[in-house]
Amino acid sequence: MKCPFCGHNEDKVVDSRESREGQVIRRRRECLNEDCNRRYTTYEQVEDLPVMVVKKDGRRERFERAKLLEGLLKACEKRAVSLQELEAVCDEVEGLAHDHPEREIPVDAVGTRVMERLRDLDDVAYVRFASVYRQFKDINEFMAELKDLLDESAQ
């Protein structure tokens, strides 16, 4: 750490304490330059880089767990899917987003994972979500998706 008074690059830590409920470490330092020997305080915290979602048109938006949960709640409205199950889907997708290289995740990866999980939880919620996410252009595309779902359920 560079001394703010003399610019010397060597110091020693005299005292370290947690502050802000463990979110930050406060360190008292002493400059090792014999002509300075002044003390100063530094604060250390984890760098919180946002995770970005890359939209189909190339725009980037901050990943928002609340937005994802809101979409899941709409898809599961009046369905027998617990909030705990939806939170688990959010946890999984959020983990996927945080583990993605460059902390950017394509919207397709998010949508695909959500649809996979909804298909396991509730067929109606899956169809509701898919109809919004996939933006079916006509009734034939929608019917083809329903047919695939019915064929899988019959197996």
C-alpha positions in Angstrom: 0.0 0.0 0.0 1.4 3.4 -0.9 1.6 5.9 1.9 -0.8 8.8 1.2 1.6 11.3 2.9 5.0 10.4 1.4 4.3 7.9 -1.4 6.5 5.2 0.1 5.5 1.6 -0.9 6.2 -0.2 2.3 4.1 -0.2 5.5 3.1 -2.5 8.3 -0.4 -3.3 9.6 -0.7 -2.1 13.2 -4.4 -3.1 13.7 -7.2 -4.9 11.8 -10.9 -4.8 12.7 -14.1 -5.8 11.0 -16.6 -3.1 10.5 -20.1 -2.9 8.9 -21.0 -6.3 10.3 -18.1 -8.1 8.7 -18.6 -6.6 5.2 -15.4 -4.4 5.5 -12.0 -4.9 7.2 -10.5 -1.7 8.6 -6.7 -1.7 8.8 -4.5 0.8 10.6 -1.2 1.0 8.8 2.2 2.7 9.6 4.5 3.9 6.9 8.0 2.3 7.1 9.7 5.3 5.6 12.0 6.5 8.4 11.3 10.2 7.5 7.5 9.7 7.6 6.4 6.9 10.0 2.8 8.3 9.8 -0.3 6.2 10.3 -3.2 5.9 8.0 -6.4 3.8 7.7 -7.4 1.6 4.7 -10.7 -0.3 4.2 -10.8 -3.6 2.4 -14.0 -5.2 1.0 -15.0 -7.8 -1.6 -15.4 -6.4 -5.0 -19.0 -6.8 -6.0 -19.0 -7.0 -9.8 -22.5 -7.2 -11.3 -23.6 -10.2 -13.4 -24.8 -9.1 -16.8 -27.5 -10.7 -19.0 -26.8 -10.4 -22.7 -30.1 -9.9 -24.5 -30.9 -11.2 -27.9 -30.3 -7.8 -29.5 -26.9 -7.5 -27.8 -27.9 -5.1 -25.1 -26.6 -5.9 -21.6 -28.7 -5.7 -18.4 -27.8 -6.3 -14.8 -29.0 -9.7 -13.7 -31.9 -9.2 -11.3 -33.1 -12.0 -9.1 -36.3 -10.1 -8.3 -37.2 -9.8 -12.0 -36.7 -13.6 -12.5 -38.8 -14.4 -9.4 -41.5 -12.1 -10.6 -41.7 -13.9 -14.0 -41.8 -17.3 -12.2 -44.6 -16.1 -9.9 -46.6 -15.0 -12.9 -46.1 -18.3 -14.7 -47.1 -20.2 -11.5 -50.1 -18.0 -10.6 -52.9 -20.2 -9.1 -50.7 -23.3 -9.5 -49.6 -25.8 -6.8 -45.9 -24.6 -6.9 -44.5 -23.4 -3.7 -42.5 -20.2 -3.2 -39.7 -22.5 -1.9 -39.5 -24.3 -5.2 -39.4 -21.0 -7.1 -36.7 -19.7 -4.8 -34.7 -22.9 -5.6 -35.1 -22.2 -9.4 -33.8 -18.6 -8.8 -30.9 -20.0 -6.7 -29.9 -22.4 -9.5 -30.2 -19.7 -12.3 -28.3 -17.2 -10.2 -25.6 -19.7 -9.5 -25.3 -20.4 -13.2 -25.1 -16.7 -13.9 -22.3 -16.1 -11.3 -20.3 -19.1 -12.5 -20.4 -18.0 -16.2 -17.2 -16.7 -17.7 -16.8 -12.9 -17.8 -19.8 -12.6 -15.5 -22.0 -12.3 -18.5 -24.7 -14.8 -19.4 -26.8 -15.0 -22.6 -30.5 -14.6 -22.0 -31.0 -17.9 -23.9 -29.1 -19.8 -21.1 -31.3 -18.2 -18.5 -34.5 -18.9 -20.3 -33.6 -22.5 -21.2 -32.7 -23.3 -17.6 -35.9 -21.8 -16.3 -38.0 -23.7 -18.8 -36.2 -27.0 -17.9 -37.0 -26.5 -14.2 -40.6 -25.4 -14.8 -41.2 -28.4 -17.0 -40.2 -30.6 -14.0 -42.4 -28.5 -11.6 -45.6 -27.8 -13.5 -46.7 -28.3 -17.1 -49.1 -25.3 -17.1 -46.4 -23.0 -15.6 -44.0 -24.2 -18.2 -46.4 -23.5 -21.1 -47.2 -20.0 -19.7 -43.5 -19.2 -19.3 -42.6 -20.6 -22.8 -45.3 -18.7 -24.5 -43.8 -15.4 -23.2 -40.2 -16.4 -23.5 -40.3 -18.0 -26.9 -42.7 -15.4 -28.3 -44.6 -17.9 -30.5 -45.4 -16.3 -33.8 -48.7 -18.2 -34.4 -50.9 -20.8 -33.0 -49.1 -23.6 -34.9 -45.9 -23.0 -33.1 -47.7 -23.0 -29.8 -49.6 -26.2 -30.6 -46.3 -27.9 -31.6 -44.9 -27.0 -28.2 -48.0 -28.4 -26.5 -47.8 -31.6 -28.6 -44.1 -32.1 -27.6 -45.1 -31.7 -23.9 -48.0 -34.1 -24.2 -45.8 -36.7 -26.0 -43.2 -36.4 -23.2 -45.9 -36.8 -20.5 -47.3 -39.9 -22.2 -43.8 -41.6 -22.0 
